[in-house]
């Protein structure tokens, strides 16, 4: 798989599609020189990205979708996720104070932190009414 060999999937931004997204990812990255730990990091990062879009990008019962693109270039795996939901830039989101969350037992709020720390790069832009998030994992 190279930059010219981009794989793409369009799905509803619905939690019912999480298995379809996971299966697409695993099928696409099969055969790449990723160790088990890195494969799990990529899988968890995409899971968190998808769940955040499904839960928060389309408020007030709006139906939406996301487009997932995966490719390899110059020793890295790239995953681009696009949605037409409300603008949200995860790059600007501050990391949570994990000790405070643990002491107070505050649930949630770690999804963005997880995918920011599990991957080796993160870029966001808003264009044409879309959130465009690209994450990178060195392979």
C-alpha positions as CSV (number, residue, x, y, z in Angstrom):
1,X,0.0,0.0,0.0
2,X,1.4,3.4,-1.0
3,X,0.2,6.9,-1.3
4,X,-1.1,6.0,-4.8
5,X,-2.9,3.0,-3.2
6,X,-5.3,4.8,-1.0
7,X,-8.1,2.7,0.5
8,X,-11.3,4.5,1.4
9,X,-14.5,3.7,3.3
10,X,-17.6,5.8,3.8
11,X,-19.9,4.9,6.8
12,X,-22.7,6.4,8.8
13,X,-21.4,8.2,11.9
14,X,-23.3,5.6,14.0
15,X,-21.8,3.4,16.7
16,X,-23.4,0.4,14.9
17,X,-20.7,0.8,12.3
18,X,-17.7,0.5,14.6
19,X,-17.1,-3.2,13.7
20,X,-17.2,-2.3,10.0
21,X,-14.6,0.4,10.5
22,X,-12.4,-1.9,12.6
23,X,-12.6,-4.7,10.0
24,X,-11.7,-2.2,7.2
25,X,-8.7,-1.0,9.2
26,X,-7.4,-4.5,9.9
27,X,-7.9,-5.7,6.3
28,X,-6.1,-2.6,5.0
29,X,-3.1,-2.8,7.3
30,X,-2.7,-6.6,7.1
31,X,0.7,-7.4,5.8
32,X,2.3,-4.1,6.8
33,X,5.4,-4.3,9.0
34,X,3.6,-3.3,12.2
35,X,4.3,-5.0,15.4
36,X,1.4,-6.2,17.6
37,X,1.7,-3.3,20.0
38,X,1.7,-0.7,17.2
39,X,-1.3,-2.4,15.4
40,X,-3.2,-2.2,18.7
41,X,-2.3,1.4,19.1
42,X,-3.6,2.2,15.6
43,X,-6.7,0.2,16.2
44,X,-7.5,1.9,19.5
45,X,-6.7,5.4,18.1
46,X,-9.1,4.9,15.2
47,X,-11.8,3.5,17.5
48,X,-11.6,6.6,19.7
49,X,-11.7,8.9,16.7
50,X,-14.8,7.1,15.3
51,X,-16.6,7.0,18.6
52,X,-16.0,10.7,19.2
53,X,-17.4,11.5,15.7
54,X,-20.4,9.2,16.2
55,X,-21.2,10.7,19.6
56,X,-20.5,14.4,19.2
57,X,-20.1,15.6,15.6
58,X,-23.8,15.5,14.8
59,X,-25.7,16.9,17.7
60,X,-29.5,17.2,18.1
61,X,-30.2,13.9,16.3
62,X,-28.6,14.9,13.0
63,X,-27.6,12.0,10.8
64,X,-24.1,12.2,9.5
65,X,-21.3,10.2,8.0
66,X,-17.5,9.9,8.0
67,X,-15.0,9.1,5.3
68,X,-11.9,7.1,6.2
69,X,-8.8,7.0,4.0
70,X,-5.7,4.9,4.7
71,X,-2.4,5.0,2.9
72,X,1.3,4.4,3.5
73,X,4.0,6.9,2.5
74,X,7.7,7.3,3.4
75,X,7.8,4.8,6.3
76,X,4.5,5.9,7.9
77,X,0.9,4.8,7.9
78,X,-1.6,7.6,7.5
79,X,-5.3,7.6,8.4
80,X,-7.4,10.5,7.4
81,X,-10.9,10.9,8.8
82,X,-13.4,13.4,7.4
83,X,-16.8,14.4,8.7
84,X,-19.3,17.2,8.1
85,X,-20.1,17.6,11.7
86,X,-19.6,20.6,14.0
87,X,-16.1,22.1,13.9
88,X,-13.7,20.4,16.4
89,X,-10.0,20.7,16.4
90,X,-8.5,18.0,18.7
91,X,-5.0,19.4,18.2
92,X,-6.0,22.4,20.4
93,X,-7.7,20.3,23.1
94,X,-5.5,20.4,26.2
95,X,-4.5,17.1,27.7
96,X,-6.4,16.2,30.9
97,X,-4.8,16.1,34.3
98,X,-4.9,12.4,34.7
99,X,-4.2,12.5,38.5
100,X,-7.2,14.8,39.1
101,X,-9.4,12.6,37.0
102,X,-8.3,9.5,38.9
103,X,-8.6,11.1,42.3
104,X,-12.1,12.5,41.6
105,X,-13.3,9.5,39.7
106,X,-14.3,11.7,36.7
107,X,-15.3,9.4,33.8
108,X,-14.8,10.0,30.1
109,X,-12.8,12.7,28.4
110,X,-9.8,10.6,27.5
111,X,-10.5,9.7,23.9
112,X,-8.7,12.6,22.3
113,X,-5.8,12.2,24.8
114,X,-5.5,8.5,23.8
115,X,-5.3,9.0,20.1
116,X,-3.0,12.0,20.4
117,X,-0.5,9.9,22.5
118,X,-0.9,6.6,20.7
119,X,0.0,8.0,17.3
120,X,3.2,9.6,16.1
121,X,1.6,12.6,14.4
122,X,-1.7,14.5,14.3
123,X,-2.9,17.2,11.9
124,X,-6.3,18.9,11.7
125,X,-7.9,21.3,9.2
126,X,-11.3,22.5,8.4
127,X,-12.1,22.8,4.7
128,X,-15.3,22.8,2.7
129,X,-17.4,22.4,5.8
130,X,-15.5,19.3,6.8
131,X,-13.3,18.3,9.8
132,X,-10.3,16.7,8.3
133,X,-8.1,14.8,10.8
134,X,-5.0,13.0,9.7
135,X,-3.0,10.8,12.1
136,X,0.3,9.1,11.4
137,X,2.0,6.0,12.8
138,X,5.6,5.3,11.9
139,X,6.2,1.8,10.6
